[in-house]
Amino acid sequence: MNKLKVAFVCVHNSCRSQMAEALGKKLAENIFESSSAGTETKPNINKDAVRIMKQLYDIDMEKTQFSKLISDIPQPDIVITMGCNVNCPYLPCQHREDWGLEDPTGKSDDEFKKTARIIERKILELKEKIMTNQFGS
């Protein structure tokens, strides 16, 4: 069985979508392939997101990830938008959902941790949906 390709998409691909890619790889790599992208890129992943992901999950996003454009990733089966509060980027796919996450950029560590925990829970829910064949293959 081929693993589904899941793309976590946001405008800048520097914070929430990067956190989701990292957690997808850590928590569901055996079930789906994770990537993230945006319609624009930033030179670096959000430093606070990098620090919080290292603290909470021992993931060093700076070593394994970089900001990418939508055209740089494989064609996804599932697209998850983060909640851009603007026009979220469009990618053709079999299934799409929006996680409606507020951008923690410029906010406290507690906001980053809250965002990370929500993403963790949603990754596990997505993994379960895929394992129970709710998306097809």
The first five atom37 places (N, CA, C, CB, O) and aatype in JSON, in Angstrom:
{
  "aatype": [12, 2, 11, 10, 11, 19, 0, 13, 19, 4, 19, 8, 2, 15, 4, 1, 15, 5, 12, 0, 6, 0, 10, 7, 11, 11, 10, 0, 6, 2, 9, 13, 6, 15, 15, 15, 0, 7, 16, 6, 16, 11, 14, 2, 9, 2, 11, 3, 0, 19, 1, 9, 12, 11, 5, 10, 18, 3, 9, 3, 12, 6, 11, 16, 5, 13, 15, 11, 10, 9, 15, 3, 9, 14, 5, 14, 3, 9, 19, 9, 16, 12, 7, 4, 2, 19, 2, 4, 14, 18, 10, 14, 4, 5, 8, 1, 6, 3, 17, 7, 10, 6, 3, 14, 16, 7, 11, 15, 3, 3, 6, 13, 11, 11, 16, 0, 1, 9, 9, 6, 1, 11, 9, 10, 6, 10, 11, 6, 11, 9, 12, 16, 2, 5, 13, 7, 15],
  "atom_mask": [
    [1, 1, 1, 1, 1],
    [1, 1, 1, 1, 1],
    [1, 1, 1, 1, 1],
    [1, 1, 1, 1, 1],
    [1, 1, 1, 1, 1],
    [1, 1, 1, 1, 1],
    [1, 1, 1, 1, 1],
    [1, 1, 1, 1, 1],
    [1, 1, 1, 1, 1],
    [1, 1, 1, 1, 1],
    [1, 1, 1, 1, 1],
    [1, 1, 1, 1, 1],
    [1, 1, 1, 1, 1],
    [1, 1, 1, 1, 1],
    [1, 1, 1, 1, 1],
    [1, 1, 1, 1, 1],
    [1, 1, 1, 1, 1],
    [1, 1, 1, 1, 1],
    [1, 1, 1, 1, 1],
    [1, 1, 1, 1, 1],
    [1, 1, 1, 1, 1],
    [1, 1, 1, 1, 1],
    [1, 1, 1, 1, 1],
    [1, 1, 1, 0, 1],
    [1, 1, 1, 1, 1],
    [1, 1, 1, 1, 1],
    [1, 1, 1, 1, 1],
    [1, 1, 1, 1, 1],
    [1, 1, 1, 1, 1],
    [1, 1, 1, 1, 1],
    [1, 1, 1, 1, 1],
    [1, 1, 1, 1, 1],
    [1, 1, 1, 1, 1],
    [1, 1, 1, 1, 1],
    [1, 1, 1, 1, 1],
    [1, 1, 1, 1, 1],
    [1, 1, 1, 1, 1],
    [1, 1, 1, 0, 1],
    [1, 1, 1, 1, 1],
    [1, 1, 1, 1, 1],
    [1, 1, 1, 1, 1],
    [1, 1, 1, 1, 1],
    [1, 1, 1, 1, 1],
    [1, 1, 1, 1, 1],
    [1, 1, 1, 1, 1],
    [1, 1, 1, 1, 1],
    [1, 1, 1, 1, 1],
    [1, 1, 1, 1, 1],
    [1, 1, 1, 1, 1],
    [1, 1, 1, 1, 1],
    [1, 1, 1, 1, 1],
    [1, 1, 1, 1, 1],
    [1, 1, 1, 1, 1],
    [1, 1, 1, 1, 1],
    [1, 1, 1, 1, 1],
    [1, 1, 1, 1, 1],
    [1, 1, 1, 1, 1],
    [1, 1, 1, 1, 1],
    [1, 1, 1, 1, 1],
    [1, 1, 1, 1, 1],
    [1, 1, 1, 1, 1],
    [1, 1, 1, 1, 1],
    [1, 1, 1, 1, 1],
    [1, 1, 1, 1, 1],
    [1, 1, 1, 1, 1],
    [1, 1, 1, 1, 1],
    [1, 1, 1, 1, 1],
    [1, 1, 1, 1, 1],
    [1, 1, 1, 1, 1],
    [1, 1, 1, 1, 1],
    [1, 1, 1, 1, 1],
    [1, 1, 1, 1, 1],
    [1, 1, 1, 1, 1],
    [1, 1, 1, 1, 1],
    [1, 1, 1, 1, 1],
    [1, 1, 1, 1, 1],
    [1, 1, 1, 1, 1],
    [1, 1, 1, 1, 1],
    [1, 1, 1, 1, 1],
    [1, 1, 1, 1, 1],
    [1, 1, 1, 1, 1],
    [1, 1, 1, 1, 1],
    [1, 1, 1, 0, 1],
    [1, 1, 1, 1, 1],
    [1, 1, 1, 1, 1],
    [1, 1, 1, 1, 1],
    [1, 1, 1, 1, 1],
    [1, 1, 1, 1, 1],
    [1, 1, 1, 1, 1],
    [1, 1, 1, 1, 1],
    [1, 1, 1, 1, 1],
    [1, 1, 1, 1, 1],
    [1, 1, 1, 1, 1],
    [1, 1, 1, 1, 1],
    [1, 1, 1, 1, 1],
    [1, 1, 1, 1, 1],
    [1, 1, 1, 1, 1],
    [1, 1, 1, 1, 1],
    [1, 1, 1, 1, 1],
    [1, 1, 1, 0, 1],
    [1, 1, 1, 1, 1],
    [1, 1, 1, 1, 1],
    [1, 1, 1, 1, 1],
    [1, 1, 1, 1, 1],
    [1, 1, 1, 1, 1],
    [1, 1, 1, 0, 1],
    [1, 1, 1, 1, 1],
    [1, 1, 1, 1, 1],
    [1, 1, 1, 1, 1],
    [1, 1, 1, 1, 1],
    [1, 1, 1, 1, 1],
    [1, 1, 1, 1, 1],
    [1, 1, 1, 1, 1],
    [1, 1, 1, 1, 1],
    [1, 1, 1, 1, 1],
    [1, 1, 1, 1, 1],
    [1, 1, 1, 1, 1],
    [1, 1, 1, 1, 1],
    [1, 1, 1, 1, 1],
    [1, 1, 1, 1, 1],
    [1, 1, 1, 1, 1],
    [1, 1, 1, 1, 1],
    [1, 1, 1, 1, 1],
    [1, 1, 1, 1, 1],
    [1, 1, 1, 1, 1],
    [1, 1, 1, 1, 1],
    [1, 1, 1, 1, 1],
    [1, 1, 1, 1, 1],
    [1, 1, 1, 1, 1],
    [1, 1, 1, 1, 1],
    [1, 1, 1, 1, 1],
    [1, 1, 1, 1, 1],
    [1, 1, 1, 1, 1],
    [1, 1, 1, 1, 1],
    [1, 1, 1, 1, 1],
    [1, 1, 1, 0, 1],
    [1, 1, 1, 1, 1]
  ],
  "atom_positions": [
    [[0.84, -1.18, 0.0], [0.0, 0.0, 0.0], [0.88, 1.25, 0.0], [-0.95, 0.0, 1.22], [1.79, 1.37, 0.82]],
    [[0.61, 2.16, -0.91], [1.34, 3.42, -0.93], [0.83, 4.33, 0.18], [1.2, 4.11, -2.3], [-0.37, 4.41, 0.42]],
    [[1.75, 4.99, 0.84], [1.36, 5.93, 1.88], [0.77, 7.17, 1.21], [2.56, 6.31, 2.79], [1.25, 7.62, 0.17]],
    [[-0.27, 7.72, 1.84], [-0.83, 8.98, 1.36], [0.18, 10.1, 1.6], [-2.18, 9.29, 2.06], [0.95, 10.06, 2.55]],
    [[0.15, 11.08, 0.74], [1.0, 12.26, 0.88], [0.14, 13.39, 1.46], [1.64, 12.69, -0.49], [-0.88, 13.77, 0.89]],
    [[0.59, 13.91, 2.6], [-0.13, 14.98, 3.28], [0.72, 16.25, 3.21], [-0.45, 14.59, 4.76], [1.89, 16.25, 3.57]],
    [[0.1, 17.33, 2.74], [0.77, 18.63, 2.68], [0.13, 19.57, 3.68], [0.71, 19.24, 1.24], [-1.09, 19.77, 3.68]],
    [[0.95, 20.15, 4.54], [0.51, 21.15, 5.5], [0.86, 22.5, 4.88], [1.19, 20.96, 6.93], [2.03, 22.81, 4.64]],
    [[-0.17, 23.31, 4.62], [0.02, 24.51, 3.81], [-0.4, 25.76, 4.57], [-0.78, 24.39, 2.51], [-1.43, 25.81, 5.24]],
    [[0.45, 26.78, 4.44], [0.17, 28.09, 4.99], [0.8, 29.1, 4.04], [0.71, 28.24, 6.46], [1.5, 28.71, 3.11]],
    [[0.58, 30.35, 4.26], [1.09, 31.35, 3.32], [2.63, 31.37, 3.32], [0.55, 32.74, 3.69], [3.24, 31.26, 2.26]],
    [[3.25, 31.5, 4.49], [4.7, 31.7, 4.54], [5.51, 30.42, 4.78], [5.03, 32.67, 5.61], [6.72, 30.43, 4.59]],
    [[4.88, 29.34, 5.2], [5.59, 28.09, 5.48], [6.77, 28.33, 6.42], [6.07, 27.44, 4.18], [7.9, 27.93, 6.15]],
    [[6.49, 29.01, 7.54], [7.58, 29.29, 8.47], [7.27, 28.92, 9.92], [7.93, 30.74, 8.41], [8.18, 28.92, 10.75]],
    [[6.01, 28.6, 10.24], [5.69, 28.34, 11.64], [4.75, 27.14, 11.79], [5.05, 29.58, 12.27], [5.21, 26.01, 11.97]],
    [[3.44, 27.37, 11.71], [2.47, 26.29, 11.96], [2.62, 25.12, 11.0], [1.07, 26.83, 11.87], [2.6, 23.96, 11.42]],
    [[2.75, 25.41, 9.72], [2.88, 24.31, 8.74], [4.18, 23.54, 8.95], [2.82, 24.87, 7.3], [4.22, 22.33, 8.75]],
    [[5.23, 24.23, 9.36], [6.5, 23.57, 9.65], [6.37, 22.68, 10.89], [7.62, 24.61, 9.86], [6.89, 21.56, 10.92]],
    [[5.67, 23.17, 11.91], [5.45, 22.38, 13.12], [4.65, 21.11, 12.77], [4.69, 23.22, 14.2], [4.94, 20.03, 13.27]],
    [[3.65, 21.28, 11.91], [2.82, 20.14, 11.51], [3.64, 19.12, 10.71], [1.61, 20.62, 10.69], [3.5, 17.92, 10.92]],
    [[4.48, 19.6, 9.8], [5.33, 18.68, 9.05], [6.22, 17.87, 10.0], [6.2, 19.45, 8.03], [6.33, 16.66, 9.87]],
    [[6.84, 18.56, 10.94], [7.74, 17.9, 11.89], [7.0, 16.86, 12.73], [8.41, 18.93, 12.81], [7.49, 15.75, 12.93]],
    [[5.83, 17.23, 13.23], [5.07, 16.28, 14.06], [4.49, 15.14, 13.22], [3.93, 17.01, 14.79], [4.39, 14.02, 13.7]],
    [[4.11, 15.43, 11.99], [3.65, 14.36, 11.1], [4.74, 13.33, 10.89], [0.0, 0.0, 0.0], [4.48, 12.12, 10.92]],
    [[5.96, 13.8, 10.67], [7.09, 12.89, 10.47], [7.39, 12.09, 11.73], [8.33, 13.68, 10.04], [7.72, 10.91, 11.66]],
    [[7.27, 12.74, 12.89], [7.59, 12.06, 14.15], [6.49, 11.08, 14.59], [7.82, 13.1, 15.26], [6.79, 9.98, 15.05]],
    [[5.22, 11.47, 14.43], [4.13, 10.7, 15.0], [3.4, 9.78, 14.02], [3.14, 11.63, 15.6], [2.68, 8.88, 14.44]],
    [[3.59, 10.01, 12.71], [2.78, 9.25, 11.75], [3.56, 8.83, 10.5], [1.59, 10.07, 11.34], [2.96, 8.5, 9.48]],
    [[4.87, 8.84, 10.58], [5.69, 8.54, 9.41], [5.36, 7.17, 8.81], [7.16, 8.59, 9.79], [5.49, 6.98, 7.6]],
    [[4.95, 6.23, 9.64], [4.61, 4.89, 9.14], [3.25, 4.86, 8.43], [4.61, 3.89, 10.29], [2.91, 3.86, 7.8]],
    [[2.47, 5.94, 8.54], [1.12, 5.98, 7.96], [1.03, 6.94, 6.78], [0.11, 6.39, 9.03], [0.4, 6.61, 5.77]],
    [[1.63, 8.11, 6.87], [1.58, 9.05, 5.76], [2.88, 9.83, 5.64], [0.4, 10.01, 5.92], [3.64, 9.96, 6.61]],
    [[3.14, 10.35, 4.43], [4.29, 11.2, 4.17], [3.91, 12.65, 4.42], [4.82, 11.0, 2.72], [2.88, 13.12, 3.92]],
    [[4.71, 13.35, 5.18], [4.43, 14.75, 5.52], [5.35, 15.7, 4.78], [4.57, 14.97, 7.01], [6.55, 15.46, 4.65]],
    [[4.75, 16.78, 4.3], [5.54, 17.89, 3.77], [4.79, 19.16, 4.1], [5.78, 17.75, 2.21], [3.62, 19.12, 4.5]],
    [[5.45, 20.29, 3.95], [4.79, 21.57, 4.17], [5.25, 22.53, 3.1], [5.09, 22.13, 5.6], [6.33, 22.37, 2.52]],
    [[4.42, 23.54, 2.85], [4.75, 24.51, 1.82], [3.88, 25.76, 1.97], [4.57, 23.9, 0.41], [2.93, 25.79, 2.76]],
    [[4.24, 26.78, 1.19], [3.47, 28.01, 1.19], [3.51, 28.69, -0.16], [0.0, 0.0, 0.0], [4.18, 28.22, -1.08]],
    [[2.78, 29.79, -0.28], [2.82, 30.56, -1.52], [3.98, 31.54, -1.52], [1.5, 31.32, -1.73], [4.36, 32.08, -2.55]],
    [[4.55, 31.75, -0.34], [5.75, 32.57, -0.17], [6.66, 31.8, 0.78], [5.42, 34.02, 0.38], [6.2, 30.89, 1.48]],
    [[7.92, 32.15, 0.81], [8.82, 31.53, 1.78], [9.47, 32.59, 2.64], [9.89, 30.69, 1.07], [9.51, 33.77, 2.29]],
    [[9.97, 32.15, 3.76], [10.77, 33.0, 4.65], [12.19, 32.44, 4.63], [10.16, 33.04, 6.13], [12.38, 31.25, 4.38]],
    [[13.19, 33.27, 4.9], [14.56, 32.76, 4.88], [14.82, 31.7, 5.95], [15.54, 33.91, 5.06], [15.66, 30.82, 5.78]],
    [[14.08, 31.78, 7.06], [14.27, 30.84, 8.17], [12.93, 30.43, 8.74], [15.17, 31.45, 9.27], [11.93, 31.15, 8.63]],
    [[12.92, 29.26, 9.36], [11.74, 28.84, 10.12], [11.69, 29.71, 11.37], [11.8, 27.29, 10.48], [12.73, 30.08, 11.92]],
    [[10.5, 30.02, 11.83], [10.29, 30.83, 13.03], [11.13, 30.29, 14.19], [8.78, 30.85, 13.42], [11.0, 29.13, 14.57]],
    [[11.99, 31.14, 14.74], [12.93, 30.73, 15.8], [12.21, 30.24, 17.06], [13.86, 31.89, 16.17], [12.67, 29.3, 17.71]],
    [[11.08, 30.86, 17.4], [10.33, 30.42, 18.57], [9.73, 29.03, 18.33], [9.22, 31.43, 18.92], [9.73, 28.19, 19.23]],
    [[9.23, 28.79, 17.12], [8.69, 27.47, 16.79], [9.79, 26.42, 16.87], [8.05, 27.48, 15.39], [9.58, 25.33, 17.39]],
    [[10.97, 26.75, 16.34], [12.11, 25.82, 16.39], [12.44, 25.48, 17.84], [13.36, 26.44, 15.68], [12.62, 24.31, 18.19]],
    [[12.51, 26.5, 18.69], [12.86, 26.3, 20.1], [11.82, 25.47, 20.84], [13.03, 27.65, 20.8], [12.17, 24.55, 21.59]],
    [[10.55, 25.78, 20.64], [9.47, 25.05, 21.33], [9.4, 23.6, 20.87], [8.11, 25.75, 21.1], [9.19, 22.7, 21.68]],
    [[9.57, 23.36, 19.57], [9.54, 21.98, 19.06], [10.71, 21.17, 19.62], [9.57, 21.97, 17.52], [10.57, 19.97, 19.87]],
    [[11.85, 21.81, 19.8], [13.01, 21.15, 20.4], [12.7, 20.82, 21.87], [14.29, 22.04, 20.28], [12.99, 19.72, 22.34]],
    [[12.13, 21.78, 22.59], [11.8, 21.58, 24.01], [10.77, 20.47, 24.21], [11.27, 22.87, 24.61], [10.97, 19.57, 25.02]],
    [[9.67, 20.55, 23.46], [8.56, 19.62, 23.69], [8.77, 18.24, 23.08], [7.3, 20.21, 23.14], [8.36, 17.23, 23.66]],
    [[9.4, 18.18, 21.91], [9.43, 16.92, 21.15], [10.84, 16.46, 20.76], [8.61, 17.07, 19.92], [10.99, 15.42, 20.12]],
    [[11.85, 17.23, 21.14], [13.23, 16.93, 20.77], [13.39, 16.83, 19.25], [13.69, 15.62, 21.43], [14.11, 15.97, 18.74]],
    [[12.72, 17.72, 18.54], [12.81, 17.8, 17.08], [13.58, 19.07, 16.74], [11.38, 17.8, 16.4], [13.23, 20.16, 17.19]],
    [[14.63, 18.93, 15.94], [15.39, 20.1, 15.49], [14.98, 20.41, 14.05], [16.94, 19.86, 15.6], [15.56, 19.88, 13.11]],
    [[13.98, 21.26, 13.9], [13.45, 21.58, 12.58], [14.49, 22.24, 11.68], [12.24, 22.48, 12.7], [14.42, 22.11, 10.46]],
    [[15.45, 22.96, 12.26], [16.47, 23.62, 11.44], [17.37, 22.61, 10.73], [17.31, 24.55, 12.3], [17.94, 22.92, 9.69]],
    [[17.5, 21.43, 11.29], [18.35, 20.4, 10.67], [17.61, 19.63, 9.59], [18.87, 19.44, 11.73], [18.24, 19.13, 8.65]],
    [[16.29, 19.52, 9.71], [15.55, 18.62, 8.81], [14.6, 19.33, 7.86], [14.79, 17.64, 9.62], [14.08, 18.69, 6.94]],
    [[14.34, 20.61, 8.06], [13.32, 21.3, 7.27], [13.77, 22.68, 6.82], [12.04, 21.41, 8.07], [14.7, 23.26, 7.38]],
    [[13.09, 23.19, 5.79], [13.33, 24.54, 5.29], [12.03, 25.03, 4.67], [14.52, 24.58, 4.26], [11.15, 24.23, 4.34]],
    [[11.91, 26.33, 4.51], [10.71, 26.92, 3.93], [10.63, 26.6, 2.44], [10.7, 28.46, 4.16], [11.6, 26.81, 1.71]],
    [[9.47, 26.08, 1.99], [9.29, 25.62, 0.62], [8.05, 26.23, -0.01], [9.21, 24.1, 0.57], [7.09, 26.57, 0.68]],
    [[8.09, 26.36, -1.32], [6.92, 26.78, -2.08], [6.07, 25.56, -2.43], [7.33, 27.54, -3.36], [6.57, 24.44, -2.44]],
    [[4.81, 25.8, -2.72], [3.9, 24.72, -3.1], [4.46, 23.93, -4.29], [2.51, 25.28, -3.45], [4.3, 22.71, -4.35]],
    [[5.1, 24.61, -5.21], [5.65, 23.94, -6.39], [6.85, 23.03, -6.06], [6.08, 24.97, -7.42], [7.28, 22.26, -6.91]],
    [[7.38, 23.12, -4.84], [8.56, 22.34, -4.44], [8.22, 20.99, -3.81], [9.38, 23.14, -3.48], [9.12, 20.2, -3.54]],
    [[6.95, 20.72, -3.57], [6.59, 19.48, -2.87], [5.85, 18.52, -3.81], [5.72, 19.78, -1.63], [5.31, 18.94, -4.84]],
    [[5.83, 17.22, -3.46], [5.08, 16.26, -4.29], [3.58, 16.56, -4.27], [5.33, 14.82, -3.79], [3.07, 17.16, -3.32]],
    [[2.89, 16.15, -5.32], [1.43, 16.32, -5.4], [0.79, 15.6, -4.2], [0.87, 15.74, -6.76], [0.96, 14.39, -4.04]],
    [[0.06, 16.33, -3.36], [-0.51, 15.71, -2.16], [-1.84, 15.01, -2.43], [-0.7, 16.75, -1.09], [-2.57, 15.35, -3.35]],
    [[-2.12, 14.02, -1.58], [-3.44, 13.38, -1.56], [-4.36, 14.14, -0.61], [-3.33, 11.89, -1.12], [-5.57, 14.27, -0.85]],
    [[-3.77, 14.65, 0.46], [-4.52, 15.39, 1.49], [-3.83, 16.73, 1.72], [-4.61, 14.56, 2.84], [-2.61, 16.78, 1.87]],
    [[-4.61, 17.8, 1.73], [-4.08, 19.13, 2.01], [-4.71, 19.63, 3.3], [-4.36, 20.13, 0.84], [-5.93, 19.64, 3.45]],
    [[-3.85, 20.03, 4.23], [-4.3, 20.62, 5.49], [-3.83, 22.06, 5.49], [-3.74, 19.83, 6.73], [-2.63, 22.33, 5.48]],
    [[-4.79, 23.0, 5.5], [-4.42, 24.4, 5.66], [-4.47, 24.73, 7.14], [-5.38, 25.35, 4.83], [-5.25, 24.16, 7.89]],
    [[-3.62, 25.65, 7.54], [-3.43, 25.92, 8.96], [-4.43, 26.91, 9.54], [-2.06, 26.43, 9.19], [-4.59, 26.98, 10.76]],
    [[-5.09, 27.66, 8.69], [-5.99, 28.72, 9.17], [-5.34, 30.06, 8.91], [0.0, 0.0, 0.0], [-4.96, 30.77, 9.85]],
    [[-5.21, 30.39, 7.67], [-4.38, 31.54, 7.26], [-5.03, 32.89, 7.56], [-4.08, 31.44, 5.8], [-4.34, 33.91, 7.58]],
    [[-6.33, 32.92, 7.78], [-7.06, 34.17, 7.98], [-6.97, 35.08, 6.76], [-6.54, 34.9, 9.21], [-7.27, 36.27, 6.84]],
    [[-6.56, 34.53, 5.66], [-6.55, 35.2, 4.36], [-6.94, 34.11, 3.38], [-5.13, 35.87, 3.99], [-7.44, 33.06, 3.8]],
    [[-6.74, 34.3, 2.1], [-7.01, 33.23, 1.16], [-5.93, 32.18, 1.28], [-7.11, 33.76, -0.29], [-4.78, 32.42, 0.9]],
    [[-6.28, 31.02, 1.81], [-5.31, 29.95, 1.93], [-4.92, 29.47, 0.54], [-5.86, 28.79, 2.78], [-5.75, 29.45, -0.37]],
    [[-3.68, 29.07, 0.38], [-3.23, 28.58, -0.92], [-4.05, 27.36, -1.36], [-1.74, 28.21, -0.87], [-4.5, 26.58, -0.53]],
    [[-4.24, 27.22, -2.67], [-5.01, 26.1, -3.21], [-4.08, 25.07, -3.83], [-6.03, 26.6, -4.25], [-3.14, 25.41, -4.56]],
    [[-4.35, 23.83, -3.53], [-3.65, 22.69, -4.15], [-4.7, 21.64, -4.46], [-2.53, 22.12, -3.2], [-5.52, 21.33, -3.6]],
    [[-4.7, 21.07, -5.67], [-5.65, 19.98, -5.94], [-5.31, 18.77, -5.08], [-5.63, 19.6, -7.46], [-4.14, 18.48, -4.84]],
    [[-6.34, 18.06, -4.61], [-6.12, 16.92, -3.73], [-7.41, 16.11, -3.62], [-5.64, 17.39, -2.33], [-8.46, 16.52, -4.11]],
    [[-7.32, 14.94, -2.96], [-8.49, 14.1, -2.72], [-9.31, 14.59, -1.53], [-8.05, 12.65, -2.49], [-10.53, 14.46, -1.51]],
    [[-8.62, 15.17, -0.55], [-9.28, 15.63, 0.67], [-8.58, 16.89, 1.15], [-9.27, 14.53, 1.78], [-7.36, 17.01, 1.07]],
    [[-9.38, 17.83, 1.65], [-8.84, 19.09, 2.17], [-9.56, 19.41, 3.48], [-8.99, 20.26, 1.14], [-10.77, 19.22, 3.6]],
    [[-8.8, 19.92, 4.43], [-9.43, 20.45, 5.64], [-8.59, 21.61, 6.16], [-9.58, 19.36, 6.73], [-7.39, 21.7, 5.91]],
    [[-9.26, 22.49, 6.89], [-8.59, 23.64, 7.48], [-8.6, 23.47, 8.99], [-9.27, 24.98, 7.06], [-9.65, 23.24, 9.59]],
    [[-7.43, 23.58, 9.6], [-7.33, 23.38, 11.04], [-7.58, 24.65, 11.84], [-5.98, 22.83, 11.39], [-7.65, 24.59, 13.07]],
    [[-7.72, 25.79, 11.2], [-8.12, 27.01, 11.88], [-7.23, 27.45, 13.03], [0.0, 0.0, 0.0], [-7.72, 27.95, 14.04]],
    [[-5.94, 27.26, 12.89], [-5.0, 27.61, 13.96], [-4.56, 29.06, 13.87], [-3.77, 26.69, 13.91], [-4.22, 29.55, 12.79]],
    [[-4.58, 29.74, 14.99], [-4.07, 31.11, 15.02], [-2.56, 31.07, 14.96], [-4.55, 31.86, 16.28], [-1.93, 30.18, 15.53]],
    [[-1.98, 32.03, 14.29], [-0.52, 32.12, 14.19], [0.04, 32.61, 15.52], [-0.1, 33.06, 13.02], [-0.32, 33.7, 15.97]],
    [[0.92, 31.82, 16.16], [1.49, 32.25, 17.44], [2.67, 33.22, 17.3], [1.93, 31.04, 18.22], [3.21, 33.67, 18.3]],
    [[3.06, 33.54, 16.08], [4.22, 34.41, 15.85], [4.08, 35.71, 16.63], [4.38, 34.71, 14.35], [3.06, 36.39, 16.56]],
    [[5.13, 36.04, 17.37], [5.15, 37.27, 18.16], [4.45, 37.15, 19.5], [0.0, 0.0, 0.0], [4.36, 38.12, 20.25]],
    [[3.94, 35.95, 19.8], [3.23, 35.75, 21.07], [4.11, 34.98, 22.06], [1.9, 34.99, 20.84], [5.27, 34.7, 21.77]],
    [[3.55, 34.65, 23.21], [4.3, 34.02, 24.29], [4.63, 32.55, 23.98], [3.52, 34.11, 25.59], [4.04, 31.94, 23.09]],
    [[5.57, 32.01, 24.74], [5.89, 30.58, 24.64], [4.65, 29.72, 24.9], [7.0, 30.21, 25.63], [4.47, 28.68, 24.28]],
    [[3.81, 30.17, 25.82], [2.59, 29.4, 26.12], [1.71, 29.27, 24.89], [1.8, 30.07, 27.26], [1.1, 28.22, 24.67]],
    [[1.64, 30.32, 24.07], [0.84, 30.26, 22.84], [1.47, 29.29, 21.84], [0.72, 31.67, 22.21], [0.76, 28.54, 21.16]],
    [[2.8, 29.29, 21.75], [3.47, 28.34, 20.86], [3.24, 26.9, 21.34], [4.98, 28.64, 20.8], [2.98, 26.01, 20.53]],
    [[3.33, 26.7, 22.65], [3.11, 25.35, 23.21], [1.68, 24.89, 22.97], [3.43, 25.32, 24.72], [1.44, 23.74, 22.62]],
    [[0.73, 25.8, 23.16], [-0.68, 25.49, 22.91], [-0.87, 25.09, 21.44], [-1.58, 26.7, 23.27], [-1.55, 24.1, 21.15]],
    [[-0.29, 25.85, 20.53], [-0.39, 25.54, 19.11], [0.23, 24.18, 18.8], [0.29, 26.64, 18.27], [-0.35, 23.38, 18.07]],
    [[1.4, 23.91, 19.36], [2.07, 22.63, 19.14], [1.2, 21.47, 19.63], [3.43, 22.61, 19.85], [1.11, 20.45, 18.95]],
    [[0.59, 21.61, 20.79], [-0.25, 20.53, 21.34], [-1.51, 20.31, 20.5], [-0.65, 20.85, 22.81], [-1.95, 19.17, 20.32]],
    [[-2.08, 21.38, 19.98], [-3.25, 21.24, 19.1], [-2.83, 20.51, 17.82], [-3.86, 22.63, 18.76], [-3.54, 19.61, 17.37]],
    [[-1.7, 20.9, 17.25], [-1.22, 20.23, 16.04], [-0.95, 18.75, 16.34], [0.07, 20.91, 15.51], [-1.3, 17.89, 15.54]],
    [[-0.33, 18.46, 17.47], [-0.07, 17.07, 17.85], [-1.38, 16.26, 17.87], [0.62, 17.0, 19.24], [-1.45, 15.17, 17.31]],
    [[-2.39, 16.8, 18.53], [-3.68, 16.1, 18.62], [-4.29, 15.9, 17.24], [-4.65, 16.88, 19.52], [-4.81, 14.83, 16.93]],
    [[-4.22, 16.92, 16.4], [-4.81, 16.83, 15.07], [-4.03, 15.86, 14.17], [-4.85, 18.23, 14.42], [-4.62, 15.18, 13.33]],
    [[-2.71, 15.79, 14.34], [-1.91, 14.8, 13.59], [-2.35, 13.39, 13.97], [-0.37, 14.99, 13.88], [-2.53, 12.53, 13.11]],
    [[-2.53, 13.15, 15.26], [-2.96, 11.83, 15.72], [-4.37, 11.5, 15.22], [-2.91, 11.75, 17.26], [-4.65, 10.35, 14.87]],
    [[-5.25, 12.49, 15.19], [-6.6, 12.28, 14.64], [-6.53, 11.96, 13.14], [-7.49, 13.54, 14.88], [-7.23, 11.08, 12.66]],
    [[-5.69, 12.68, 12.42], [-5.52, 12.44, 10.98], [-4.96, 11.04, 10.74], [-4.6, 13.51, 10.35], [-5.4, 10.32, 9.85]],
    [[-3.99, 10.67, 11.54], [-3.4, 9.33, 11.45], [-4.47, 8.26, 11.63], [-2.27, 9.14, 12.51], [-4.52, 7.28, 10.88]],
    [[-5.32, 8.45, 12.62], [-6.41, 7.49, 12.89], [-7.39, 7.42, 11.72], [-7.16, 7.88, 14.18], [-7.81, 6.34, 11.32]],
    [[-7.75, 8.57, 11.16], [-8.66, 8.6, 10.01], [-8.07, 7.83, 8.83], [-8.96, 10.06, 9.59], [-8.77, 7.08, 8.16]],
    [[-6.78, 8.02, 8.6], [-6.13, 7.33, 7.49], [-6.05, 5.83, 7.78], [-4.73, 7.91, 7.23], [-6.29, 5.01, 6.89]],
    [[-5.72, 5.48, 9.0], [-5.6, 4.05, 9.37], [-6.94, 3.33, 9.25], [-5.06, 3.91, 10.81], [-6.99, 2.14, 8.93]],
    [[-8.03, 4.04, 9.51], [-9.36, 3.43, 9.42], [-9.97, 3.64, 8.05], [-10.29, 4.01, 10.49], [-11.16, 3.43, 7.84]],
    [[-9.11, 4.06, 7.1], [-9.48, 4.14, 5.68], [-10.61, 5.12, 5.39], [-9.87, 2.77, 5.2], [-11.44, 4.87, 4.51]],
    [[-10.64, 6.23, 6.11], [-11.68, 7.22, 5.88], [-11.36, 8.13, 4.7], [-11.87, 8.05, 7.12], [-12.19, 8.96, 4.32]],
    [[-10.17, 7.99, 4.11], [-9.79, 8.82, 2.97], [-9.55, 8.03, 1.7], [-8.57, 9.62, 3.29], [-9.32, 8.61, 0.65]],
    [[-9.58, 6.73, 1.78], [-9.21, 5.93, 0.6], [-7.71, 5.92, 0.46], [0.0, 0.0, 0.0], [-7.0, 6.39, 1.35]],
    [[-7.19, 5.38, -0.66], [-5.73, 5.35, -0.82], [-5.34, 5.49, -2.27], [-5.16, 4.06, -0.26], [-4.15, 5.49, -2.59]]
  ]
}
